[in-house]
Amino acid sequence: MKTNSNFGLLILRITVAGLMLFHGVAKLSNLNGIKNMLSSNGLPELMAYGSYITELIAPILIIIGFRTRLASITFFFGMLMALFLAHSENMFALSKTGGLEIELILLYAFGALALFFTGAGKYALSYKNTWD
Protein backbone atom coordinates (compact mmCIF):
# COMPACT_ATOMS: atom_id res chain seq x y z
CA MET A 1 0.00 0.00 0.00
CA LYS A 2 1.31 3.41 -0.92
CA THR A 3 1.62 5.82 2.00
CA ASN A 4 1.18 9.56 1.97
CA SER A 5 2.84 10.91 5.10
CA ASN A 6 2.43 14.50 3.95
CA PHE A 7 -1.34 14.16 3.78
CA GLY A 8 -1.34 12.49 7.21
CA LEU A 9 0.63 15.42 8.64
CA LEU A 10 -1.86 17.84 7.11
CA ILE A 11 -4.73 15.99 8.79
CA LEU A 12 -2.86 16.01 12.11
CA ARG A 13 -2.14 19.74 11.81
CA ILE A 14 -5.73 20.64 10.97
CA THR A 15 -7.18 18.42 13.68
CA VAL A 16 -4.93 19.36 16.61
CA ALA A 17 -4.71 23.06 15.82
CA GLY A 18 -8.22 23.46 14.45
CA LEU A 19 -9.86 22.03 17.54
CA MET A 20 -7.69 24.22 19.79
CA LEU A 21 -8.86 27.34 17.94
CA PHE A 22 -12.30 26.91 19.51
CA HIS A 23 -10.72 27.28 22.96
CA GLY A 24 -8.79 30.35 21.85
CA VAL A 25 -11.80 32.07 20.31
CA ALA A 26 -13.77 31.44 23.51
CA LYS A 27 -11.05 33.27 25.46
CA LEU A 28 -11.19 36.37 23.26
CA SER A 29 -14.05 37.76 25.31
CA ASN A 30 -12.89 36.88 28.82
CA LEU A 31 -9.54 36.12 30.45
CA ASN A 32 -10.65 36.82 34.03
CA GLY A 33 -10.70 33.16 35.03
CA ILE A 34 -7.16 32.63 33.83
CA LYS A 35 -5.98 35.86 35.47
CA ASN A 36 -7.50 34.78 38.80
CA MET A 37 -5.91 31.35 38.55
CA LEU A 38 -2.49 32.85 37.81
CA SER A 39 -2.66 35.37 40.64
CA SER A 40 -3.78 32.68 43.11
CA ASN A 41 -0.64 30.73 42.15
CA GLY A 42 1.58 33.79 42.68
CA LEU A 43 2.12 34.42 38.97
CA PRO A 44 1.59 37.74 37.16
CA GLU A 45 -1.81 38.20 35.52
CA LEU A 46 -0.04 39.38 32.37
CA MET A 47 0.79 35.73 31.65
CA ALA A 48 -2.90 35.17 30.84
CA TYR A 49 -2.30 36.74 27.46
CA GLY A 50 0.00 33.80 26.71
CA SER A 51 -3.16 31.78 26.21
CA TYR A 52 -3.72 33.79 23.02
CA ILE A 53 -0.32 32.65 21.77
CA THR A 54 -1.01 29.03 22.73
CA GLU A 55 -4.62 28.84 21.63
CA LEU A 56 -4.87 31.27 18.69
CA ILE A 57 -1.57 32.27 17.11
CA ALA A 58 0.26 28.93 17.31
CA PRO A 59 -2.72 26.93 16.00
CA ILE A 60 -3.17 29.29 13.05
CA LEU A 61 0.52 28.94 12.18
CA ILE A 62 0.27 25.16 12.50
CA ILE A 63 -2.79 24.96 10.26
CA ILE A 64 -1.27 27.04 7.48
CA GLY A 65 2.07 25.30 7.91
CA PHE A 66 4.27 28.30 8.63
CA ARG A 67 7.08 27.74 11.13
CA THR A 68 5.23 24.64 12.25
CA ARG A 69 8.01 23.30 14.48
CA LEU A 70 8.32 26.59 16.36
CA ALA A 71 4.55 26.98 16.67
CA SER A 72 4.18 23.35 17.79
CA ILE A 73 6.78 23.55 20.56
CA THR A 74 5.15 26.79 21.75
CA PHE A 75 1.77 25.05 21.70
CA PHE A 76 3.25 22.06 23.58
CA PHE A 77 4.68 24.19 26.40
CA GLY A 78 1.42 26.15 26.61
CA MET A 79 -0.44 22.87 27.11
CA LEU A 80 2.02 21.87 29.84
CA MET A 81 1.35 25.19 31.58
CA ALA A 82 -2.40 24.59 31.34
CA LEU A 83 -1.93 21.06 32.65
CA PHE A 84 0.08 22.07 35.69
CA LEU A 85 -1.79 25.28 36.50
CA ALA A 86 -5.42 24.39 35.81
CA HIS A 87 -5.58 20.61 35.88
CA SER A 88 -2.90 19.42 38.30
CA GLU A 89 -5.50 18.06 40.74
CA ASN A 90 -6.79 15.76 37.98
CA MET A 91 -3.38 14.48 36.89
CA PHE A 92 -4.16 10.85 37.71
CA ALA A 93 -7.94 11.08 38.05
CA LEU A 94 -10.16 8.86 35.98
CA SER A 95 -13.34 10.06 34.29
CA LYS A 96 -16.71 8.34 34.59
CA THR A 97 -15.92 6.37 31.42
CA GLY A 98 -12.54 5.16 32.68
CA GLY A 99 -10.23 7.47 30.74
CA LEU A 100 -7.90 10.04 32.23
CA GLU A 101 -9.51 13.38 33.08
CA ILE A 102 -6.61 15.12 31.33
CA GLU A 103 -6.59 12.99 28.18
CA LEU A 104 -7.71 15.86 25.92
CA ILE A 105 -4.84 18.06 27.10
CA LEU A 106 -2.44 15.16 26.59
CA LEU A 107 -3.73 14.60 23.05
CA TYR A 108 -3.24 18.28 22.22
CA ALA A 109 0.21 18.39 23.85
CA PHE A 110 1.61 15.23 22.30
CA GLY A 111 0.01 15.92 18.91
CA ALA A 112 1.90 19.21 18.93
CA LEU A 113 5.08 17.46 20.09
CA ALA A 114 4.76 14.98 17.21
CA LEU A 115 4.51 17.91 14.80
CA PHE A 116 7.61 19.44 16.35
CA PHE A 117 9.58 16.32 15.47
CA THR A 118 8.05 15.70 12.03
CA GLY A 119 7.51 19.19 10.72
CA ALA A 120 4.52 20.23 8.63
CA GLY A 121 5.09 18.06 5.58
CA LYS A 122 4.88 19.28 1.98
CA TYR A 123 1.30 20.55 2.18
CA ALA A 124 2.30 23.67 4.04
CA LEU A 125 2.82 27.34 3.35
CA SER A 126 6.51 26.92 4.10
CA TYR A 127 8.35 23.64 4.61
CA LYS A 128 12.01 24.17 3.70
CA ASN A 129 13.07 26.27 6.69
CA THR A 130 14.57 24.60 9.79
CA TRP A 131 11.56 25.75 11.86
CA ASP A 132 9.04 24.32 9.40
PAROKOL-389112 format. One line per field, with one value per atom (N, C-alpha, C, CB): residue number from 1; atom name; z, y, x; chain. Coordinates in nm, 2 decimals, padded with zeros to 4 digits. Each point is the difference from the previous one (the first is absolute). Glycine has a CB too. Layout:
BEGIN
n c(NUM, ...)
atom c(CA, ...)
w c(Z, ...)
v c(Y, ...)
u c(X, ...)
chain c(A, ...)
This chain:
BEGIN
n c(1, 1, 1, 1, 2, 2, 2, 2, 3, 3, 3, 3, 4, 4, 4, 4, 5, 5, 5, 5, 6, 6, 6, 6, 7, 7, 7, 7, 8, 8, 8, 8, 9, 9, 9, 9, 10, 10, 10, 10, 11, 11, 11, 11, 12, 12, 12, 12, 13, 13, 13, 13, 14, 14, 14, 14, 15, 15, 15, 15, 16, 16, 16, 16, 17, 17, 17, 17, 18, 18, 18, 18, 19, 19, 19, 19, 20, 20, 20, 20, 21, 21, 21, 21, 22, 22, 22, 22, 23, 23, 23, 23, 24, 24, 24, 24, 25, 25, 25, 25, 26, 26, 26, 26, 27, 27, 27, 27, 28, 28, 28, 28, 29, 29, 29, 29, 30, 30, 30, 30, 31, 31, 31, 31, 32, 32, 32, 32, 33, 33, 33, 33, 34, 34, 34, 34, 35, 35, 35, 35, 36, 36, 36, 36, 37, 37, 37, 37, 38, 38, 38, 38, 39, 39, 39, 39, 40, 40, 40, 40, 41, 41, 41, 41, 42, 42, 42, 42, 43, 43, 43, 43, 44, 44, 44, 44, 45, 45, 45, 45, 46, 46, 46, 46, 47, 47, 47, 47, 48, 48, 48, 48, 49, 49, 49, 49, 50, 50, 50, 50, 51, 51, 51, 51, 52, 52, 52, 52, 53, 53, 53, 53, 54, 54, 54, 54, 55, 55, 55, 55, 56, 56, 56, 56, 57, 57, 57, 57, 58, 58, 58, 58, 59, 59, 59, 59, 60, 60, 60, 60, 61, 61, 61, 61, 62, 62, 62, 62, 63, 63, 63, 63, 64, 64, 64, 64, 65, 65, 65, 65, 66, 66, 66, 66, 67, 67, 67, 67, 68, 68, 68, 68, 69, 69, 69, 69, 70, 70, 70, 70, 71, 71, 71, 71, 72, 72, 72, 72, 73, 73, 73, 73, 74, 74, 74, 74, 75, 75, 75, 75, 76, 76, 76, 76, 77, 77, 77, 77, 78, 78, 78, 78, 79, 79, 79, 79, 80, 80, 80, 80, 81, 81, 81, 81, 82, 82, 82, 82, 83, 83, 83, 83, 84, 84, 84, 84, 85, 85, 85, 85, 86, 86, 86, 86, 87, 87, 87, 87, 88, 88, 88, 88, 89, 89, 89, 89, 90, 90, 90, 90, 91, 91, 91, 91, 92, 92, 92, 92, 93, 93, 93, 93, 94, 94, 94, 94, 95, 95, 95, 95, 96, 96, 96, 96, 97, 97, 97, 97, 98, 98, 98, 98, 99, 99, 99, 99, 100, 100, 100, 100, 101, 101, 101, 101, 102, 102, 102, 102, 103, 103, 103, 103, 104, 104, 104, 104, 105, 105, 105, 105, 106, 106, 106, 106, 107, 107, 107, 107, 108, 108, 108, 108, 109, 109, 109, 109, 110, 110, 110, 110, 111, 111, 111, 111, 112, 112, 112, 112, 113, 113, 113, 113, 114, 114, 114, 114, 115, 115, 115, 115, 116, 116, 116, 116, 117, 117, 117, 117, 118, 118, 118, 118, 119, 119, 119, 119, 120, 120, 120, 120, 121, 121, 121, 121, 122, 122, 122, 122, 123, 123, 123, 123, 124, 124, 124, 124, 125, 125, 125, 125, 126, 126, 126, 126, 127, 127, 127, 127, 128, 128, 128, 128, 129, 129, 129, 129, 130, 130, 130, 130, 131, 131, 131, 131, 132, 132, 132, 132)
atom c(N, CA, C, CB, N, CA, C, CB, N, CA, C, CB, N, CA, C, CB, N, CA, C, CB, N, CA, C, CB, N, CA, C, CB, N, CA, C, CB, N, CA, C, CB, N, CA, C, CB, N, CA, C, CB, N, CA, C, CB, N, CA, C, CB, N, CA, C, CB, N, CA, C, CB, N, CA, C, CB, N, CA, C, CB, N, CA, C, CB, N, CA, C, CB, N, CA, C, CB, N, CA, C, CB, N, CA, C, CB, N, CA, C, CB, N, CA, C, CB, N, CA, C, CB, N, CA, C, CB, N, CA, C, CB, N, CA, C, CB, N, CA, C, CB, N, CA, C, CB, N, CA, C, CB, N, CA, C, CB, N, CA, C, CB, N, CA, C, CB, N, CA, C, CB, N, CA, C, CB, N, CA, C, CB, N, CA, C, CB, N, CA, C, CB, N, CA, C, CB, N, CA, C, CB, N, CA, C, CB, N, CA, C, CB, N, CA, C, CB, N, CA, C, CB, N, CA, C, CB, N, CA, C, CB, N, CA, C, CB, N, CA, C, CB, N, CA, C, CB, N, CA, C, CB, N, CA, C, CB, N, CA, C, CB, N, CA, C, CB, N, CA, C, CB, N, CA, C, CB, N, CA, C, CB, N, CA, C, CB, N, CA, C, CB, N, CA, C, CB, N, CA, C, CB, N, CA, C, CB, N, CA, C, CB, N, CA, C, CB, N, CA, C, CB, N, CA, C, CB, N, CA, C, CB, N, CA, C, CB, N, CA, C, CB, N, CA, C, CB, N, CA, C, CB, N, CA, C, CB, N, CA, C, CB, N, CA, C, CB, N, CA, C, CB, N, CA, C, CB, N, CA, C, CB, N, CA, C, CB, N, CA, C, CB, N, CA, C, CB, N, CA, C, CB, N, CA, C, CB, N, CA, C, CB, N, CA, C, CB, N, CA, C, CB, N, CA, C, CB, N, CA, C, CB, N, CA, C, CB, N, CA, C, CB, N, CA, C, CB, N, CA, C, CB, N, CA, C, CB, N, CA, C, CB, N, CA, C, CB, N, CA, C, CB, N, CA, C, CB, N, CA, C, CB, N, CA, C, CB, N, CA, C, CB, N, CA, C, CB, N, CA, C, CB, N, CA, C, CB, N, CA, C, CB, N, CA, C, CB, N, CA, C, CB, N, CA, C, CB, N, CA, C, CB, N, CA, C, CB, N, CA, C, CB, N, CA, C, CB, N, CA, C, CB, N, CA, C, CB, N, CA, C, CB, N, CA, C, CB, N, CA, C, CB, N, CA, C, CB, N, CA, C, CB, N, CA, C, CB, N, CA, C, CB, N, CA, C, CB, N, CA, C, CB, N, CA, C, CB, N, CA, C, CB, N, CA, C, CB, N, CA, C, CB, N, CA, C, CB, N, CA, C, CB, N, CA, C, CB, N, CA, C, CB, N, CA, C, CB, N, CA, C, CB, N, CA, C, CB)
w c(00.00, 00.00, 00.00, 00.12, -00.20, -00.01, 00.12, -00.26, 00.32, 00.11, -00.05, 00.17, -00.10, -00.02, 00.13, -00.21, 00.26, 00.13, 00.00, 00.04, -00.15, 00.00, 00.02, -00.16, 00.10, 00.02, 00.14, -00.24, 00.30, 00.14, 00.09, -00.05, 00.02, 00.08, -00.01, -00.03, -00.09, -00.02, 00.09, -00.24, 00.24, 00.08, 00.15, -00.18, 00.22, 00.14, 00.03, 00.00, -00.08, 00.02, 00.01, -00.12, 00.03, 00.00, 00.12, -00.25, 00.29, 00.11, 00.13, -00.13, 00.16, 00.13, 00.01, 00.01, -00.11, 00.01, -00.02, -00.08, -00.01, -00.03, 00.12, -00.23, 00.30, 00.12, 00.12, -00.07, 00.08, 00.10, -00.03, 00.04, -00.16, -00.04, 00.07, -00.22, 00.24, 00.07, 00.14, -00.14, 00.21, 00.14, -00.01, 00.07, -00.17, -00.01, -00.02, -00.08, -00.02, -00.03, 00.12, -00.24, 00.32, 00.12, 00.10, -00.03, 00.03, 00.10, -00.05, 00.07, -00.19, -00.05, 00.08, -00.23, 00.28, 00.07, 00.15, -00.17, 00.23, 00.14, 00.05, 00.02, 00.04, 00.05, 00.16, -00.21, 00.27, 00.14, 00.08, -00.04, -00.01, 00.07, 00.00, -00.06, -00.05, -00.01, 00.09, -00.23, 00.22, 00.09, 00.14, -00.17, 00.22, 00.14, 00.04, -00.01, -00.08, 00.03, 00.01, -00.13, 00.04, 00.00, 00.13, -00.25, 00.28, 00.12, 00.13, -00.12, 00.12, 00.12, 00.01, -00.02, -00.09, 00.01, 00.01, -00.14, 00.16, 00.02, -00.13, 00.22, -00.33, -00.13, -00.05, -00.06, -00.02, -00.05, -00.10, 00.02, 00.00, -00.09, -00.14, 00.19, -00.22, -00.14, -00.08, 00.07, 00.00, -00.06, -00.07, 00.17, -00.13, -00.06, -00.15, 00.22, -00.26, -00.14, -00.08, 00.05, 00.02, -00.07, -00.05, 00.15, -00.10, -00.05, -00.14, 00.23, -00.27, -00.14, -00.09, 00.08, -00.03, -00.08, -00.02, 00.08, 00.03, 00.00, -00.07, 00.21, -00.20, -00.05, -00.12, 00.23, -00.28, -00.12, -00.10, 00.13, -00.09, -00.10, -00.04, 00.10, 00.00, -00.04, -00.08, 00.21, -00.18, -00.08, -00.14, 00.20, -00.22, -00.14, -00.08, 00.09, -00.02, -00.07, -00.04, 00.12, -00.03, -00.02, -00.12, 00.25, -00.25, -00.10, -00.14, 00.16, -00.17, -00.13, -00.04, 00.03, 00.07, -00.02, -00.01, -00.11, 00.19, 00.00, 00.14, -00.16, 00.15, 00.12, 00.10, -00.03, -00.03, 00.08, 00.12, -00.22, 00.20, 00.12, 00.11, -00.15, 00.12, 00.11, 00.06, -00.12, 00.04, 00.05, 00.08, -00.20, 00.16, 00.07, 00.13, -00.21, 00.22, 00.14, 00.09, -00.11, 00.05, 00.09, 00.05, -00.14, 00.05, 00.03, 00.11, -00.24, 00.22, 00.10, 00.14, -00.19, 00.20, 00.13, 00.06, -00.07, -00.02, 00.05, 00.06, -00.17, 00.11, 00.05, 00.13, -00.23, 00.25, 00.12, 00.11, -00.12, 00.09, 00.10, 00.04, -00.10, 00.00, 00.03, 00.09, -00.22, 00.19, 00.07, 00.15, -00.21, 00.23, 00.14, 00.08, -00.08, 00.01, 00.07, 00.02, -00.10, 00.00, 00.01, 00.03, -00.16, 00.13, 00.01, 00.08, -00.22, 00.30, 00.08, 00.10, -00.03, 00.08, 00.09, -00.06, 00.13, -00.27, -00.07, -00.07, -00.03, 00.06, -00.07, -00.02, 00.09, 00.02, -00.01, 00.02, 00.08, -00.09, 00.03, -00.13, 00.16, -00.13, -00.11, -00.02, 00.04, -00.16, -00.03, 00.02, -00.17, 00.16, 00.02, -00.10, 00.09, -00.21, -00.10, 00.01, -00.15, 00.25, 00.02, -00.06, 00.00, -00.08, -00.06, 00.10, -00.23, 00.20, 00.08, -00.01, -00.02, 00.12, 00.00, -00.09, 00.23, -00.24, -00.08, -00.14, 00.22, -00.26, -00.13, -00.12, 00.09, -00.09, -00.11, 00.00, 00.02, 00.09, 00.01, -00.05, 00.19, -00.15, -00.04, -00.15, 00.22, -00.28, -00.14, -00.08, 00.03, 00.02, -00.06, 00.02, 00.05, 00.07, 00.02, -00.08, 00.23, -00.23, -00.07, -00.15, 00.20, -00.25, -00.14, -00.05, 00.02, 00.07, -00.04, 00.01, 00.09, 00.01, 00.01, -00.12, 00.25, -00.30, -00.12, -00.12, 00.09, -00.10, -00.11, 00.01, -00.02, 00.15, 00.02, -00.06, 00.21, -00.19, -00.05, -00.15, 00.23, -00.29, -00.14, -00.09, 00.08, -00.03, -00.09, -00.06, -00.05, -00.04, -00.06, -00.11, 00.07, -00.14, -00.12, -00.12, 00.13, -00.25, -00.12, -00.02, -00.10, 00.16, -00.02, 00.10, -00.09, 00.08, 00.09, -00.07, 00.19, -00.13, -00.06, -00.01, 00.10, -00.01, 00.00, 00.06, 00.01, -00.08, 00.06, -00.02, -00.04, -00.01, -00.02, 00.11, -00.25, 00.33, 00.11, 00.11, -00.06, 00.14, 00.12, 00.09, -00.02, 00.04, 00.10, -00.07, 00.12, -00.24, -00.06, 00.02, -00.17)
v c(-00.12, 00.12, 00.12, -00.12, 00.22, 00.12, 00.09, -00.02, 00.08, 00.09, 00.15, -00.18, 00.26, 00.15, 00.07, -00.02, 00.02, 00.06, 00.15, -00.17, 00.24, 00.14, 00.03, 00.03, -00.11, 00.02, -00.04, -00.05, -00.05, -00.03, 00.11, -00.24, 00.31, 00.11, 00.12, -00.08, 00.10, 00.10, -00.02, 00.03, -00.16, -00.03, 00.02, -00.17, 00.13, 00.02, 00.15, -00.21, 00.29, 00.14, 00.07, 00.00, -00.04, 00.06, -00.04, 00.01, -00.14, -00.05, 00.06, -00.21, 00.20, 00.05, 00.15, -00.19, 00.26, 00.15, 00.05, 00.01, -00.07, 00.05, -00.02, -00.06, -00.05, -00.02, 00.10, -00.24, 00.27, 00.09, 00.14, -00.14, 00.18, 00.13, 00.04, -00.02, -00.08, 00.02, 00.05, -00.18, 00.12, 00.05, 00.14, -00.24, 00.27, 00.14, 00.10, -00.10, 00.07, 00.10, 00.02, -00.08, -00.02, 00.01, 00.10, -00.23, 00.23, 00.09, 00.14, -00.20, 00.23, 00.14, 00.09, -00.09, 00.05, 00.09, 00.00, -00.05, -00.04, 00.00, -00.08, 00.02, 00.05, -00.07, 00.01, 00.06, -00.02, 00.02, -00.13, 00.19, -00.30, -00.12, -00.04, -00.07, 00.09, -00.04, 00.10, -00.09, 00.22, 00.10, -00.04, 00.18, -00.21, -00.04, -00.12, 00.09, -00.19, -00.13, 00.04, -00.14, 00.22, 00.03, 00.08, 00.01, 00.09, 00.08, -00.09, 00.21, -00.30, -00.09, -00.10, 00.02, -00.04, -00.08, 00.09, -00.17, 00.30, 00.09, 00.04, -00.10, 00.08, 00.04, 00.13, -00.24, 00.32, 00.12, -00.02, 00.11, -00.03, -00.01, 00.02, 00.08, -00.01, 00.03, -00.13, 00.21, -00.32, -00.13, -00.05, -00.05, 00.10, -00.05, 00.02, 00.05, 00.05, 00.03, -00.10, 00.24, -00.32, -00.11, -00.10, 00.03, -00.04, -00.09, 00.03, -00.03, 00.16, 00.04, -00.06, 00.21, -00.21, -00.05, -00.15, 00.17, -00.24, -00.15, -00.04, -00.01, 00.08, -00.05, 00.07, -00.05, 00.16, 00.07, 00.01, 00.13, -00.07, 00.03, -00.13, 00.22, -00.30, -00.13, -00.09, 00.02, -00.04, -00.09, 00.05, -00.06, 00.19, 00.06, -00.03, 00.18, -00.16, -00.03, -00.14, 00.19, -00.28, -00.14, -00.04, -00.04, 00.09, -00.03, 00.04, 00.02, 00.10, 00.04, -00.05, 00.21, -00.27, -00.06, 00.10, -00.18, 00.28, 00.10, -00.01, 00.15, -00.18, -00.02, -00.09, 00.23, -00.35, -00.10, -00.05, -00.06, 00.03, -00.05, 00.10, -00.14, 00.26, 00.11, 00.02, 00.11, -00.11, 00.02, -00.12, 00.14, -00.26, -00.12, -00.02, -00.11, 00.15, -00.01, 00.11, -00.09, 00.21, 00.10, -00.05, 00.18, -00.24, -00.07, -00.10, 00.04, -00.13, -00.10, 00.05, -00.14, 00.24, 00.06, 00.07, 00.02, 00.04, 00.07, -00.11, 00.18, -00.29, -00.11, -00.06, -00.06, 00.06, -00.04, 00.10, -00.12, 00.25, 00.10, -00.02, 00.16, -00.18, -00.02, -00.13, 00.12, -00.22, -00.12, 00.02, -00.13, 00.19, 00.02, 00.11, -00.09, 00.19, 00.11, -00.03, 00.16, -00.21, -00.01, -00.14, 00.19, -00.29, -00.14, -00.09, 00.03, 00.03, -00.09, -00.09, 00.18, -00.14, -00.08, -00.13, 00.21, -00.20, -00.11, -00.09, 00.14, -00.12, -00.06, -00.15, 00.18, -00.25, -00.15, -00.04, -00.02, 00.12, -00.03, -00.07, 00.20, -00.29, -00.06, 00.06, -00.22, 00.22, 00.06, -00.11, 00.16, -00.13, -00.10, -00.11, 00.18, -00.16, -00.10, -00.08, 00.14, -00.11, -00.07, 00.06, -00.20, 00.30, 00.07, 00.10, -00.03, 00.08, 00.10, 00.13, -00.10, 00.18, 00.13, 00.09, -00.03, 00.02, 00.09, -00.05, 00.08, -00.18, -00.06, 00.10, -00.22, 00.31, 00.10, 00.09, -00.01, 00.05, 00.09, -00.08, 00.13, -00.26, -00.08, -00.03, -00.11, 00.10, -00.02, 00.13, -00.16, 00.27, 00.13, 00.01, 00.11, -00.13, 00.02, -00.09, 00.07, -00.20, -00.10, 00.00, -00.14, 00.19, 00.02, 00.11, -00.07, 00.18, 00.11, -00.04, 00.16, -00.25, -00.04, -00.09, 00.01, -00.09, -00.08, 00.09, -00.18, 00.29, 00.09, 00.07, 00.03, -00.01, 00.06, -00.09, 00.12, -00.25, -00.09, -00.03, -00.10, 00.10, -00.03, 00.12, -00.19, 00.30, 00.12, -00.01, 00.02, 00.08, 00.01, -00.09, 00.23, -00.28, -00.07, 00.09, -00.18, 00.13, 00.08, 00.08, -00.17, 00.14, 00.08, 00.11, -00.21, 00.30, 00.11, 00.12, -00.16, 00.28, 00.12, 00.01, 00.11, -00.16, 00.00, -00.13, 00.26, -00.33, -00.13, -00.02, -00.09, 00.19, -00.02, 00.06, -00.01, 00.09, 00.07, -00.10, 00.23, -00.21, -00.09, 00.00, 00.05, 00.06, 00.00, -00.04, 00.18, -00.23, -00.05, -00.15, 00.19)
u c(00.08, -00.08, 00.09, -00.19, 00.16, 00.07, -00.04, 00.02, 00.08, -00.03, 00.02, 00.08, -00.15, 00.01, 00.01, -00.14, 00.27, 00.02, -00.03, 00.18, -00.16, -00.03, -00.14, 00.19, -00.28, -00.14, -00.04, -00.04, 00.10, -00.02, 00.04, 00.03, 00.08, 00.04, -00.09, 00.23, -00.29, -00.10, -00.12, 00.09, -00.14, -00.11, 00.03, -00.07, 00.19, 00.03, 00.01, 00.13, -00.07, 00.01, -00.14, 00.21, -00.30, -00.13, -00.08, 00.00, 00.01, -00.08, 00.05, -00.04, 00.17, 00.05, -00.02, 00.16, -00.12, 00.00, -00.14, 00.23, -00.31, -00.13, -00.09, 00.03, -00.02, -00.09, 00.05, -00.04, 00.17, 00.04, -00.05, 00.20, -00.22, -00.05, -00.13, 00.12, -00.20, -00.13, 00.02, -00.11, 00.21, 00.04, 00.05, 00.05, 00.03, 00.06, -00.10, 00.21, -00.30, -00.11, -00.09, 00.01, -00.03, -00.09, 00.07, -00.10, 00.23, 00.07, 00.02, 00.12, -00.16, 00.01, -00.08, 00.04, -00.16, -00.09, 00.03, -00.17, 00.24, 00.02, 00.12, -00.24, 00.34, 00.12, 00.00, 00.12, -00.23, -00.01, 00.03, -00.16, 00.11, 00.02, 00.15, -00.23, 00.29, 00.14, 00.09, -00.04, 00.00, 00.07, -00.01, -00.04, -00.08, -00.02, 00.08, -00.23, 00.23, 00.08, 00.15, -00.18, 00.23, 00.14, 00.04, 00.00, -00.08, 00.02, -00.01, -00.08, -00.01, -00.01, 00.12, -00.25, 00.32, 00.13, 00.12, -00.12, 00.10, 00.12, 00.07, 00.03, -00.10, 00.05, -00.06, 00.04, 00.03, -00.06, -00.12, 00.23, -00.33, -00.12, 00.03, -00.14, 00.25, 00.04, 00.02, 00.10, -00.06, 00.02, -00.13, 00.19, -00.30, -00.13, -00.01, -00.11, 00.18, 00.00, 00.08, -00.02, 00.10, 00.07, -00.10, 00.19, -00.31, -00.10, -00.03, -00.09, 00.09, -00.02, 00.11, -00.12, 00.24, 00.11, -00.02, 00.16, -00.19, -00.02, -00.13, 00.12, -00.22, -00.13, -00.05, -00.05, 00.11, -00.04, 00.12, -00.17, 00.28, 00.10, 00.07, 00.03, 00.02, 00.07, -00.09, 00.13, -00.26, -00.08, -00.02, -00.12, 00.11, -00.02, 00.13, -00.16, 00.28, 00.12, 00.02, 00.10, -00.15, 00.01, -00.09, 00.05, -00.17, -00.10, 00.05, -00.18, 00.24, 00.04, 00.14, -00.13, 00.20, 00.13, 00.11, -00.12, 00.12, 00.11, 00.07, -00.13, 00.26, 00.08, -00.07, 00.09, -00.13, -00.08, 00.08, -00.11, 00.24, 00.07, 00.00, 00.14, -00.11, 00.00, -00.14, 00.19, -00.29, -00.14, -00.04, -00.05, 00.10, -00.04, 00.06, -00.03, 00.16, 00.07, -00.06, 00.21, -00.25, -00.06, -00.14, 00.12, -00.19, -00.13, 00.02, -00.09, 00.19, 00.03, 00.02, 00.10, -00.01, 00.03, -00.12, 00.24, -00.32, -00.13, -00.09, 00.02, -00.03, -00.08, 00.05, -00.06, 00.19, 00.06, -00.03, 00.18, -00.18, -00.03, -00.15, 00.17, -00.26, -00.14, -00.02, -00.06, 00.14, -00.01, 00.04, 00.04, 00.07, 00.05, -00.07, 00.21, -00.26, -00.07, -00.15, 00.17, -00.24, -00.14, -00.05, -00.01, 00.09, -00.05, 00.09, -00.10, 00.19, 00.09, -00.07, 00.17, -00.29, -00.07, -00.06, -00.05, 00.04, -00.06, 00.11, -00.21, 00.33, 00.11, -00.02, 00.15, -00.19, -00.02, -00.14, 00.23, -00.32, -00.14, -00.06, -00.02, -00.08, -00.07, -00.13, 00.12, -00.17, -00.13, -00.11, 00.10, -00.22, -00.11, 00.01, -00.15, 00.21, 00.01, 00.13, -00.15, 00.23, 00.13, 00.12, -00.14, 00.13, 00.12, 00.05, -00.09, 00.21, 00.06, -00.08, 00.23, -00.24, -00.07, 00.08, -00.09, 00.22, 00.08, 00.03, 00.10, -00.17, 00.04, -00.01, -00.08, -00.01, -00.01, 00.12, -00.25, 00.30, 00.12, 00.12, -00.10, 00.10, 00.12, -00.01, 00.00, -00.11, -00.01, 00.04, -00.19, 00.15, 00.05, 00.15, -00.22, 00.27, 00.14, 00.09, -00.06, 00.02, 00.09, -00.02, 00.00, -00.12, -00.02, 00.09, -00.24, 00.25, 00.09, 00.15, -00.17, 00.20, 00.14, 00.03, -00.01, -00.08, 00.03, 00.02, -00.14, 00.07, 00.02, 00.13, -00.24, 00.29, 00.13, 00.11, -00.08, 00.07, 00.10, -00.02, 00.01, -00.13, -00.01, 00.00, -00.14, 00.10, -00.02, -00.14, 00.25, -00.27, -00.14, -00.02, 00.00, 00.10, -00.02, -00.01, -00.12, 00.10, 00.01, -00.13, 00.15, -00.26, -00.12, -00.01, -00.12, 00.22, 00.01, 00.04, 00.06, -00.09, 00.04, 00.15, -00.20, 00.28, 00.14, 00.05, 00.01, 00.08, 00.04, 00.15, -00.22, 00.30, 00.14, 00.09, -00.05, -00.01, 00.08, 00.02, -00.09, 00.19, 00.03, -00.12, 00.24, -00.31, -00.11, -00.14, 00.12, -00.11, -00.13, 00.00, 00.00)
chain c(A, A, A, A, A, A, A, A, A, A, A, A, A, A, A, A, A, A, A, A, A, A, A, A, A, A, A, A, A, A, A, A, A, A, A, A, A, A, A, A, A, A, A, A, A, A, A, A, A, A, A, A, A, A, A, A, A, A, A, A, A, A, A, A, A, A, A, A, A, A, A, A, A, A, A, A, A, A, A, A, A, A, A, A, A, A, A, A, A, A, A, A, A, A, A, A, A, A, A, A, A, A, A, A, A, A, A, A, A, A, A, A, A, A, A, A, A, A, A, A, A, A, A, A, A, A, A, A, A, A, A, A, A, A, A, A, A, A, A, A, A, A, A, A, A, A, A, A, A, A, A, A, A, A, A, A, A, A, A, A, A, A, A, A, A, A, A, A, A, A, A, A, A, A, A, A, A, A, A, A, A, A, A, A, A, A, A, A, A, A, A, A, A, A, A, A, A, A, A, A, A, A, A, A, A, A, A, A, A, A, A, A, A, A, A, A, A, A, A, A, A, A, A, A, A, A, A, A, A, A, A, A, A, A, A, A, A, A, A, A, A, A, A, A, A, A, A, A, A, A, A, A, A, A, A, A, A, A, A, A, A, A, A, A, A, A, A, A, A, A, A, A, A, A, A, A, A, A, A, A, A, A, A, A, A, A, A, A, A, A, A, A, A, A, A, A, A, A, A, A, A, A, A, A, A, A, A, A, A, A, A, A, A, A, A, A, A, A, A, A, A, A, A, A, A, A, A, A, A, A, A, A, A, A, A, A, A, A, A, A, A, A, A, A, A, A, A, A, A, A, A, A, A, A, A, A, A, A, A, A, A, A, A, A, A, A, A, A, A, A, A, A, A, A, A, A, A, A, A, A, A, A, A, A, A, A, A, A, A, A, A, A, A, A, A, A, A, A, A, A, A, A, A, A, A, A, A, A, A, A, A, A, A, A, A, A, A, A, A, A, A, A, A, A, A, A, A, A, A, A, A, A, A, A, A, A, A, A, A, A, A, A, A, A, A, A, A, A, A, A, A, A, A, A, A, A, A, A, A, A, A, A, A, A, A, A, A, A, A, A, A, A, A, A, A, A, A, A, A, A, A, A, A, A, A, A, A, A, A, A, A, A, A, A, A, A, A, A, A, A, A, A, A, A, A, A, A, A, A, A, A, A, A, A, A, A, A, A, A, A, A, A, A, A, A, A, A, A)
